[in-house]
Amino acid sequence: MRGPAGRLTVASLAQTVVRFDLANIESTEDRTFTISDSNLNLPPGVTFLRAVPSQLRLYLARMAEKEVPVEIRLSGTLPAGYQLIGQSVSPQRLSIAGAETHVMTVAQVQTDPVDLSKRTQSGDQQVDAFVDDPQVHFESPPQVTVHLTIERTGK
């Protein structure tokens, strides 16, 4: 950029952005955009000389959302003389979203492990769910309630 020193300060250029028109793009593939004076909003008196890099390549993706089942993860074993006779989670499904190609590969989400090693009675536990793809996020809160039904075996 070239211009008066007072116009080339960090503060005066803080609102400068590069804008690309994505309105007519219909496919989801790589697109290259060239940075030029026509897509910059420079302050008055400042002119564009060149950009380094002079182009940006963007991967454009369709966004998608879907509901997936929640799988309960258990860790440890119940103390001797107790058995797990039932388990359920509420809600049973959570809403995820992200790039369509990533969302479509997620079949389920998992809870954080629920430790069985000190459990001797039925009850509920609040835990978080986890989606294993960093390109996918939860649209609904990822907290779920796991209900475990435990009974004494009589031994």
C-alpha positions in Angstrom: 0.0 0.0 0.0 1.1 3.6 -0.6 -0.2 6.7 1.1 0.4 9.4 3.7 2.1 8.0 6.9 -0.9 9.0 9.0 -3.2 6.8 6.9 -0.9 3.7 7.0 -1.0 3.2 10.7 -2.4 0.0 12.3 -5.3 1.9 13.7 -6.3 3.5 10.4 -6.0 0.2 8.5 -7.7 -1.9 11.2 -11.1 -1.8 9.3 -9.5 -2.8 6.0 -10.9 -6.1 4.7 -10.6 -8.1 1.5 -14.1 -9.0 0.1 -14.8 -11.8 -2.4 -18.2 -12.3 -4.0 -19.3 -15.9 -3.4 -22.9 -15.4 -4.5 -22.6 -17.3 -7.8 -20.5 -20.2 -6.6 -22.6 -23.4 -6.7 -20.0 -26.2 -6.4 -18.1 -27.4 -3.4 -14.5 -27.4 -4.6 -11.4 -25.3 -4.4 -11.6 -21.7 -5.6 -8.8 -19.3 -6.2 -9.3 -15.6 -5.5 -6.9 -12.8 -6.5 -6.4 -9.9 -4.2 -6.7 -6.6 -6.0 -7.7 -3.0 -5.4 -11.3 -3.8 -6.5 -11.9 -6.1 -3.5 -10.2 -4.0 -0.9 -11.8 -1.1 1.1 -8.8 1.1 1.7 -9.0 4.4 3.6 -9.1 7.6 1.4 -5.7 8.5 0.0 -4.2 5.0 0.3 -3.6 3.0 -2.9 -3.0 -0.7 -3.4 0.4 -1.8 -4.8 0.5 -5.5 -4.3 -0.5 -8.3 -1.9 1.7 -11.1 -0.6 0.4 -13.7 -1.2 -1.5 -12.3 -4.2 -4.1 -15.1 -4.2 -6.0 -17.1 -1.7 -7.3 -20.6 -2.4 -10.4 -21.5 -0.4 -12.1 -24.9 -0.1 -15.9 -24.3 -0.1 -18.1 -26.8 1.6 -21.8 -27.2 2.0 -23.0 -27.1 5.6 -25.2 -29.9 6.9 -26.9 -30.9 10.1 -28.2 -34.2 11.4 -29.2 -36.1 14.5 -27.1 -39.0 15.6 -27.5 -41.6 18.4 -25.6 -41.3 21.7 -23.5 -44.3 22.7 -22.8 -44.8 26.4 -19.2 -45.5 27.3 -18.6 -47.5 30.5 -15.3 -48.0 32.3 -14.2 -50.2 35.1 -16.3 -53.1 36.5 -18.9 -53.2 39.1 -17.9 -54.4 42.6 -18.3 -58.1 43.3 -21.9 -59.0 44.0 -23.5 -56.4 41.7 -24.6 -56.5 38.0 -25.7 -54.0 35.5 -29.1 -54.9 34.3 -30.0 -51.8 32.3 -28.6 -48.6 30.9 -30.2 -45.7 29.0 -29.3 -42.1 28.0 -31.4 -39.0 27.7 -31.5 -37.5 25.1 -30.9 -40.5 23.0 -29.9 -38.4 19.9 -28.0 -35.2 19.6 -27.8 -32.7 16.7 -24.5 -32.2 15.0 -23.5 -29.8 12.2 -20.5 -28.9 10.0 -19.2 -29.5 6.6 -21.5 -31.9 4.8 -18.7 -34.3 3.9 -17.7 -34.6 7.6 -21.2 -34.7 9.1 -22.3 -37.5 6.8 -19.5 -39.8 8.1 -20.5 -39.4 11.8 -22.7 -42.4 12.7 -22.8 -41.7 16.5 -21.4 -39.7 19.3 -20.1 -41.1 22.6 -20.4 -40.1 26.2 -17.4 -39.5 28.4 -16.7 -42.8 30.3 -19.0 -43.6 33.2 -17.0 -45.3 35.9 -18.6 -48.5 37.3 -15.9 -49.4 39.8 -17.6 -47.9 42.9 -21.2 -48.2 41.9 -23.5 -50.3 44.1 -26.9 -48.8 43.3 -29.0 -47.5 40.4 -28.8 -43.8 39.5 -28.3 -41.0 37.0 -25.1 -39.3 36.0 -24.7 -36.1 33.9 -21.9 -36.5 31.3 -20.7 -34.8 28.2 -20.9 -36.3 24.7 -18.0 -36.1 22.3 -17.9 -36.1 18.5 -14.6 -37.4 17.1 -14.3 -35.1 14.2 -12.9 -31.5 14.8 -14.8 -30.3 11.7 -18.1 -31.2 13.3 -19.8 -29.5 16.3 -22.9 -29.9 18.4 -26.0 -27.9 17.5 -27.7 -29.1 20.7 -26.1 -29.0 24.1 -23.7 -32.0 24.4 -24.7 -32.8 28.0 -26.7 -36.0 28.5 -28.0 -38.0 31.5 -26.9 -41.7 31.7 -29.2 -43.9 33.8 -27.8 -47.1 35.1 -29.9 -49.9 36.7 -27.8 -52.0 39.1 -28.9 -54.8 41.3 -27.3 -57.1 43.9 -26.6 -60.6 42.6 -26.9 -62.2 46.1 -23.4 -63.5 46.1 
